[in-house]
Amino acid sequence: MDFGYINNKIMKIRNLFSEFFLSIDFKLKGSENSEYFGDFYDSYTNGYLIFRLVSDRSIISIDISIDMQNWYDLALVKSLMYNETNINYITNIEESIKFLQNEFANITELFNDVNFFITKTKLEKLANERAKQMFPDAFQIIRP
């Protein structure tokens, strides 16, 4: 996830994302542009995995899905693969794209038919842990 990019920078990132997926035989599955804030999403699929790049009010993120309903943040996938403990760290979009390119084979392995259920369970646990790290006061027990 990344904050505050100007339009030229966003368009370069969008093009880089598109070029990467088209170069590995993914197809554009969906694309939408909003008239507000320059928001958009692009999704690419190989028939099984779906990756999307989202810009929402200049916050850019990359997500992974196998069903277009349950999306997993690439930053959490990175935390899972690298056993990171500080999982509320904001990964800038350039780091995310570099991680995606360098670890693509390992990422697809996590989401294959054999490993998906375990990966899903671990990512859900990490998402909860990230929420606790980001909002520790919300998870404290209130005592009278």
N, C-alpha and C positions, 0 to 999 in steps of 0.2 A: 504494500500500500504506500502511496506517496502523495504529498500535498503540494498544491500551488504551482503547477507547471503552466507556463504560457502556451498559447495555442500552437506555435511552431514546434515547440518541444513535444507536445502531445502528439502532433501529427507525425513527427519523426518516429516516436515510440510506436505509434499505431502501425506505421509502415514496416518497421523492423519486425514487429510481432507477426504481421501478415506474411511478410517475406519468409520468415522462418517456417511457419506452418505450411505454406504453399510449397516450399522447397522439400518438405518431407512427406509430400502427397496427402496432406490434409486438405479438406475442402471447406469453403466458407459455408457455414450452416445457417447463420443469421447475422444480421447487422441492423442496427437502428441508430439514428441520430436524432437528438432532441433539439428543439429550437432554443432551449434554455441552458445557459451555462456551458454550452459546448459538450453536453453529456452525450455519451454514445456507448454502445457495446458491440463487439465483434466476437463471434464464436466460430471455432473451427473444429472439425471432426474427422476422424479416420474411420468412422462407422462404429466405433466402440467408445473411445475417449472423446471428450469434448473439453476444449479449453476456451475460455473467454477472457477478453480484455475489456475492462469496464472503466469508464471515466464518469464519475458522478460528482458534480460541483468541483472539478479539478482534482479530485482524489482518484488515483489510478490504482487498480488492482487486477490481479490475474487469479482466476478460479479454475478448478477442474471438476468435471462431473462425468458420470456414465449414463445419466438419465434425464438431464436438463431440469431436475427438480431439487436434487441435493448437490449443493456446490461446496467445494472445499478450497479454502484460501491457500494459495501457493506458499505463502510465508509459513503457514502451519505445516505444510508438507516438508518444507526445508527444515523446520524445527524438529520434526519427527526424524528425518533422515540423519541429521547432524547431532541429535540428542541435545539440543539447545535447552538451557534452563531459563534464560531471560526471553520469554516468548512474547512479551508485549513490545519488544523492540520493533520500530517501524523500518521495514526493509524498503529501500528506495527502488523505484521501478527498474532502473538499470541493473541493480543487483539481482532483482527477480528474473529479468530476462536472461542475464548471464547464467544464473542458477538453472533456469529452465533449459537452456541450450546445452550446458555442461552435463547435467544430470538427467536428461530426457529419458534415456534407457532405463535408469533406476526408478524414475517417477512412474513410467508406464508399468514397470514390474510391480510396484506397490498397488496399482489399480487393476491388475489382471484378474481373471475369474478366480484364481486360486487364492490370492492375497487380499482381495478387496474387503471382505468382512473384517479381517484383523486390522487392516489399514483404517477402515471407517471407525471402528471402535477406538483405536488409538488417537485418531484425529478429533473425535468428539471429546475424549478425555483432555486432550491438549487445548481444545477450544474453551473448555470449562476452566482449566488452569490459567489460560491467558486472561479470561474474564476476572478471575480472582486476583491476578497480578495487577490488572489495570484498575480494578475497583475493589480494593481490599476491604473497605468499610462496609460494602454491601454484603459481604459474606461473613461478617462477624456476628456471633450469637448475641442477641440483645437480652440482657438480664435485668430483672427488676432491682 
